[in-house]
Amino acid sequence: MSKKERFRKKNEVESMFVHLGGDLVIKAERIIAILDHESGETSSENRAFMKENEEQGLTQNVS
């Protein structure tokens, strides 16, 4: 293996993708949390987090 090939291999970044159902596949690094409906209702912190992110359009419901 040449020096250039070793450098390229050493610096490659591998991405992991998560299939969330249907035709939705995203990079794992973009996931902050995966919550079911019940866990989102159990604490005031979860409710506040979900409300703020829903208002900003940063959540996506997958069923």
QUIJO-V136388 format. One line per field, one symbol per residue. ss: DSSP state (H for helix, E for strand, C for the rest). burial: b if it has 24 or more other C-alpha atoms within 12 Angstrom, else e. A space follows every 10 residues. Layout:
ss=???
burial=???
//
This chain:
ss=CCHHHHHHHH CCCCCCEEEE ECCEEEEHHH CCCCCCHHHH CCCHHHHHHH HHHHHCCCCC CCC
burial=eeeeeeeeee eeeeeeeeee eeeeeeeeee eeeeeeeeee eeeeeeeeeb eeeeeeeeee eee
//
